Amino acid sequence: MLERCFVRSETLICIHSSWIGPAIEQYAAWLGEHGYRAGTLAARVSLLRQFGTFAQTHGAQRYEELPGSVEPFLEFWFQRRRARRTRPPVTRHARIAIEQMLRVVVLGFVGRPRRHAIHDPFAEQAPGFSAYLRHERGLREATLGLYDEHLRAFAAYLTDIGQRDLRALSPAVLSGFLTERSQGLQRSTLHGRCGVLRVFLRYLHREQLVKRDLSLVVQAAPCYRLAHVPRSITAEDVRRMLDAVDRDTVLGRRDYAMLRLLVTYGLRAREVAALTLDDIDWRHDRLRIPARKAGHSTAYPLSPHVGAALLEYLRAGRPVTRLRQVFFHVTAPSRPITQSAVSSRAAHYLHQTGVVGPRLGSHTLRHSCVQRLVEAGWSLKTIGDYVGHASPASTEMYSKVAVETLRDVALGAGEEVL
């Protein structure tokens, strides 16, 4: 990898002669394996050599001692550049390069985790809570992620008010958290946050980590079933969205294939992200969606449009990798796409096309798929099986109103439909 970055032998000799040179070589090989361009390493070599020199002059003699020099070096690095640039961009990009190299060469090094990457935020004070959710309550990983999200917000609030001891929790603290940190949340999200908090508080009392069962003071506003109209869009909007994708690029070919899956089968974002090469049966023209939300799997006939879009991406877009997932990020490191990225890309094209609606994303296309099936006369039971609903009650929302007829009434006199 180093030879691809630098053609002058003097430069290579200078890197190899540095005491941190072997670490840079190992890091270069890692970058190559994970799909980074040679220019990325070339831009970081100078920084990494300076970091090695700085650490050595401050007493580091082994790679295992390098982590102790990260923060002092970042301060030094910022002071040299503060006249030209602000602190966050300078320190962020330098930190990324240094900590990424240390993760490769120093066994067990983690570095400063990003906030969204912190799992089990109360691991020190309530160490068994994660295991309780996973083993006693049998929650799925996706649900555990939601618990982490809400508890991270709670942990951040306790830090901000200077109360780190869970034994000092009180109704006033809980009320303050739900009041101050729930602004702008959807009613359903707030309902879920209160539910997570109640489970956590009951666990703390059961384990005698707090004296009172404070879960009794946490009450959420009620959420009513069938309170909303489906977030569907018209077939014309769907067509315009698909036509807006630039399929001459790798990004466009990948996104077009994902959008086709969402539109045709009404898949969830996580089901698209989890799709593997083994789930596509080209010989029998079938598509398998395993481990759905309802706990079962579904097999679909492979639509010609979906098959063509997948082939286009697999032949000229998907990176060369031993992993079996179908969809990958187009930027390095080459890693499987996440469900949030699938929904984000759907929202991007919906906004780009000028579609107007609440919370545009992958679920908008799922609702649109179901609405088309309702209008085609499919029974609710068949529709529920098709899109993988866990219960017939999940499909009832689509029977509330005839959406197109309601639009006709709203836009005109409506006498002809009465």
N, C-alpha and C positions, 0 to 999 in steps of 0.2 A: 504493500500500500504506500509506503514512503517513497518508493521509486517512482510511483505514478504521480506523486505530488511534486517532487523536486528532481530536476534533471542535472543540476550541477553537483559534481562529486564533492566539492568543498562543503556544500550545505549538508549533504548526507553524513560526511565525516564529522561535522560540527555537532549534529544531533546524536550520532552514535557515541561520540566521546563524552557527552554529558552523562553525569551519574544517573540522571533520570531517563537517559536514552532508551534502555530496554523497556521501561514502562511505556514510553511513547510508542515504541514499536508494537508492543502488545496491544495497546489501545488502538493503534492504526489497523491492526488485523481485525479487532472487534468491530470497528466502524465498517470495514469492508464486508464482513459477514452479515451485517445488519442493514446493508443497502445504502449507506451514506456515500456521498460523492467525495472524490479526492479533494476537491476544493474546501470541503468542510474541515478536514484535517489540516490542510495547508494554512487555513486561517487561524487555527488553534495552536500550532506548533510553537510559535513565538511566545504565546502566553504560557504554555505548559513549561517551556524551558526556563522562563523567568520565575515561574512558581517554584521549580526545582532549585534554582539558584538561591532564591529567597529562603526557602525552607532549610537548605544546607547551611547558609550563613547564620541561621537562627538555631542551629544545633541538631537538625535532623540528619541521621546517618543511615536509617533504614526506611523502606517504603511504609512500614507500619507506623512510623512516626510522622508521616506527612499530614494526616488529618488534623493534627494540632496546629498546623501552620495555615489552614484554609482561611479562617476569619482574619488573622493579622495580615495575610497577603491581600485579601480583598479590600481591606481598609487602605493598605499601601497603594494598591492598584487604583482605587478611586481617587486618592489624594493627587496622584499624578495626572489625572484626567478631568478633575472637577471643573477646570476653567472652560472646558469645551462641551461637556455633556453632563446630564443629571445623573444622580446616583443609581436609581433603579435599573436603567438599561445596562449601565457599565457593570455593576456587580452581578446582575442576574445572568448575563451571558458568560461572564467569567466563571461564576459559580457552576453553571451547567457543565462547562468544559472540564473544569477541575474535578468536580465530584463524579462526573461520568467516568473519567479515567481512573479515579481511586476505586470506584466500584469494580473495575476490571482487574486492577493489580493488587488491591488490598482485600484479603479475605474477610468477609463480615462487615465491610464498611457500608453504611446506609446513607449517611449524609442527612441534610435537613429535609424532611419530607414535606411535600406540598400538602396544604390543608385538606384538599379533597381526597388525598391518598391515605389519610390517617384512619385506621380501622380501630374499632373498640376504644373510643376516646376516654372511657373511664376504666381502662384496663388495670390501672394501679389501685384504684380505690374499690372497684367492684370486679375483681379478676375473673370471677366465674360467670359473669352475665352473658358473654358471648356463647360459651358452651351451653348455658341454660337455654338460650334461644335455639341453638342448633340441634341439641340432642333431646332436651325435654319437650320443647314446643315443636320441634321438627320443621323449623322455618327454612325456606329456600334461600339460596345465596342472594337473589335479587331483593327479597324482603329484608334480609340482614343488611343490605346496602342502604335501604330506606331507614332502618333503625340507626345506622351510623350517621346518616345525613342529619336526622333530627337531633340526635344526641351530641353531634359536633356543635350544632347551634347552641344547645343548652350549655355545653362545656365552655364555649366562647363567652356566653353571657355571664357565667359564674366567674370566669377569669376577669372580665371587664369590671365587675362590681367588687372584685377582691375577695370573693368567697370560694375558696378551693376545697373546703372541708364539707363533704356531703352530710356529715352529722349535724351541721348547722342549718340545713334546709328548713324552710318555713313556708306557710301558705303565701306570705307576702312576696317571697322570692319567686315562687312558682307563678304567681299572678303577674309579677313584673316581667318575667321571661315571656309569657304568652302574650302580654300586652305590647311589649316593646319589640319583640323579635318575630312577630307574626303579621306585621303590616304588609299588605299586598298579597298575602297568600289566598289561594282559592279556598272556598269553604271546605271542600273535600280534603285539601292538604292540611288545613288547620285541624280538621277532625282526626286525620291520621297522626298529626303531631301530638295531639292530646292523648290518643290511644297509646302511642309509643311511650310517652311520659308516664302514663298510668302503669304500664307493664314494668317499667324500670323502677318506679317507686315501690310497687308491690314486692319486687325482687329484693330491694334494699331492706325492706321491713322483714321479709321472710328470713333473710340472712343476718338479721339483727345488726345491720349497718346503720340503721336509723331507728329511733325509738318509736315513732308514730308511723302509721300507715297513711302517708300523705296523698296516696292515689285517690282517696275519697274526696279531696278538695279540687281535683282537676275534672272539670266538666266541659265538654265541647258543645258548640252549637250543633243542633241536629242537621243531618243531611237527609234529604228526601229522595227516594228513588223516583225515577222518571221525571225529575224536575227540569231537565234540559232537553232541547231539541237536538237531534244528531248533528254533528259538525260535518255534514257532507257538502260536497261541491258538485256542480253539474258535470255531465259527461263532456261538454264542450270545454269547460275549464281544465279537465283532466287531459284532454287532447292537446290543448294549447301548452300545458305544462310539459308534456312529453316532447312536443315539437321544439321547445325552447332549449333542450339539452344539446350541447355541442358534442357530438359523438366522434369528432375528429381528434379528441384528446383522450388520454388515459383516464383522467378524472371523469369526463363525460361518459365514456363507455361503462365505467363502473357504476356511476350514478344512474344511468339509464336502465341498466339491468336491475338495480335495486328498486327503482321506481316501478318497473314493470311487475315485479313480484308483489309490491305493495298494492298496486292497482288491480291486478288480475285475481289475486287470491285473498286480499284483505289481511295479509300477514301483519303481525306485530313487529316492531323494530327489532326486538331481541331475537325473534325467529329468523329474520333476514340476516342479522349479524352472526348467528350461530350456524348458518347453513354451511355444510361441508361438501366436498366433491363426492363423497360416498352417498349423499342424499339425492343425487341426480342420476337416474337410471336412463341413460341415453338409448339403450337397446330397446326398452319397452316404453319409452316416452312417458316416464312417470317422475314425479317430484315428491319426495318424502319429507315431512316436517315432524321430527321426533320431539319428545319432551315439551309438549305445549303447556300452556298455563293450566289447563284442566287436568294435566297428568296423563294425557293420552297422545297418540300420534295420528297424523293425517297423511294420506297419500292422494295426490292430485294427478290428473292427466297433465302432461307437460305441454303447455300452450305453445304453438309455433312461434308467436311473438316473443314469449319469455325465453324459449330455447335459443332463438336467434340472438337475442340480446346477451344471454349468458355466454354463448359461443364467441361472440364478438369480443367480449371482455376477457375471456379465458385465453384467447389466441393472441390478443394484442392489448394487454393491460395488466393482467395479474402478474405479480412478481414471481420469479423462480424461487421456490421455497419447498421445504419438506413438510411444512404444515398443511393440513387438509382443509382449513377454512377457505371459503370461496372468495370473500371480499377482504381486501387489505387497504390500509391507508396508503396514499400515493406518495407521501413524504417519508423520509427515513426517520426512525428505524422502521423497516417493513414489518408491521405487526397487524394482526387481525383487527378489523373495524369493530367499534363498539356500538351498542344500541343507541346511545345518545348521538353518535355521529350519523347514524342512519336517519334518525328523526330530524337532525339539524339540516342534512342535505335536502330532505323533502321540504322542509320549511323554506330553505333557500330558493328552490325553484318555484314554490307557490307564491312567495313574495315577488320574485322576479317576474312572474307572469301577471302580476297585478291582482291576484285573488285576494279577496277581503273576507276575513272570518276570524273567529276567536281561536287562539292557541293553535295556529297552523303548524302542521307537522305530519309525521307518518300516520298518526291516528286519524287525521283528516281523510287520508286516502282509504284507510280501513273503513271508516264510516261511509265513504262514498261507494265503496264496493258493496257493502251491505244494503245501502239504499237502492242501488240499481237492481239487486236481487229481489228486494221487496216489490219494486215497481214491475219486475218481470213476472210476479205472481208466485214466487217460491214460498213454501210454507215456512213459518218461523223455526220449526224443528229442523228442517233441512238447512236453513241458513245458519243456525247455531252450530250444526255439525260441520258445515263448510268452513266457517271462520274459526272454529275451535273454542266456542263458548263453553264455560264450565257448567252453566245452568241455563235452562230456558228463560229464566228471569233476565239474563243478560241481553237477550234478544228482544225483550218486550219493548224497549225504548223505541225501536224502529216501527212499532205498530201504533204509536201514539197519534201520529198525524200523517196525512198524505202530504209530504213536503211540497211537491210541485203544485198540487191543488191549492195549498195554503198560500203559496206565492202568487198564484193567479188571483186569489181573493184579495190579497194585500195590494196588488198592483192595479187592479181594475174594479169595476162595479161588482163583479163576482156573481151577478144574477144567474149566469149560465151554468154555474156549478152548484147552485143551491137546489 
